[in-house]
Amino acid sequence: MFDGYDNEDDYLRFLKQSDSYSFQYNYEYVANRYGEGNDDVELETATVNISLSWDDSSTPGYTVSYYVDAPTSIPNEWTGDANVIFNDIRHLLESDLDGVGIGSELHKDWPL
């Protein structure tokens, strides 16, 4: 039994909040390097757009999709791809989700 529910799926459905959510986060990255020093760089700011959607098939939970809108090409020599960036800001998303009552038990098939 799961907190008074006959099975885990019913319990997860009980925890569901809204059907979908959208989040945006700014991410500063190195767009270009001009020299050897840490200060010899050009920084740009990308926007990480994240969508969560409720998926009731198989094990219920929220699926995540995201894309990075950047003014220069990513990945580059100094900055990883969209998966690396997502994992860098993931803690911000998880904190915001905790704030609206969506715990990690509702994260379904999220990238690592």
C-alpha positions in Angstrom: 0.0 0.0 0.0 1.2 3.5 -0.9 0.1 6.1 1.7 -3.5 4.7 1.6 -3.6 3.9 -2.1 -3.8 0.4 -3.6 -0.9 0.8 -5.9 2.0 3.2 -6.7 0.4 4.5 -9.9 -2.7 5.7 -8.1 -0.5 7.4 -5.5 1.5 9.2 -8.2 -1.8 10.3 -9.9 -2.9 11.7 -6.6 0.4 13.8 -6.4 -0.1 15.2 -9.8 -0.5 19.0 -9.9 -1.2 20.7 -13.3 -1.0 19.0 -16.7 2.0 21.1 -17.8 4.6 23.6 -16.7 7.0 25.9 -18.5 10.2 27.3 -17.1 13.0 29.5 -18.4 16.5 30.0 -17.0 19.4 32.1 -18.1 22.7 30.4 -18.5 26.0 32.2 -18.9 28.6 30.4 -21.1 31.9 31.0 -22.7 31.3 32.0 -26.4 34.8 32.8 -27.3 38.3 32.8 -25.7 40.9 35.4 -26.7 43.9 34.4 -24.6 45.3 32.1 -22.0 43.8 33.8 -18.9 40.5 33.2 -17.3 39.5 36.8 -17.9 40.2 36.7 -21.7 36.8 35.4 -22.6 33.6 36.6 -24.2 30.6 35.5 -22.2 27.1 35.2 -23.7 23.8 34.3 -22.0 21.6 31.5 -23.3 18.0 30.9 -22.4 17.1 27.3 -21.3 13.5 26.7 -22.1 12.0 23.7 -20.2 8.6 22.1 -20.5 7.0 19.5 -18.2 4.0 17.5 -19.4 2.0 14.9 -17.4 2.3 11.4 -18.9 -0.3 8.9 -17.6 1.0 6.0 -19.6 3.1 3.2 -18.1 4.3 4.7 -14.8 2.6 8.1 -14.4 4.8 11.2 -14.0 6.1 14.4 -15.6 8.3 14.1 -18.7 10.7 16.9 -19.5 11.8 18.5 -22.7 14.1 21.4 -23.2 16.0 23.4 -25.7 18.7 26.0 -25.4 18.4 29.3 -27.2 21.9 30.7 -27.5 23.2 33.7 -29.5 26.3 31.6 -30.6 26.7 28.0 -31.5 26.6 25.4 -28.7 28.4 23.2 -28.1 31.6 24.9 -28.7 35.2 24.3 -27.6 34.4 25.6 -24.0 30.8 24.9 -23.4 28.9 21.6 -23.5 25.8 20.7 -25.4 22.2 21.2 -24.3 22.3 18.1 -22.1 25.3 19.4 -20.2 23.6 22.8 -19.8 20.3 21.2 -18.6 22.2 19.2 -16.0 24.0 22.4 -14.9 20.7 24.2 -14.2 18.8 21.1 -13.1 19.1 22.0 -9.4 17.2 25.3 -10.1 14.4 23.4 -11.9 14.1 20.9 -9.1 14.0 23.6 -6.5 11.2 25.4 -8.4 9.3 22.1 -8.8 9.6 21.4 -5.1 8.1 24.8 -4.5 5.0 23.8 -6.4 4.8 20.4 -4.8 6.3 18.2 -7.5 8.9 15.9 -5.9 11.4 13.7 -7.6 9.1 10.7 -7.5 7.1 12.4 -10.3 10.1 12.9 -12.6 9.7 10.4 -15.4 12.5 9.5 -17.8 14.6 12.6 -17.1 18.0 12.8 -18.7 21.0 12.4 -16.4 
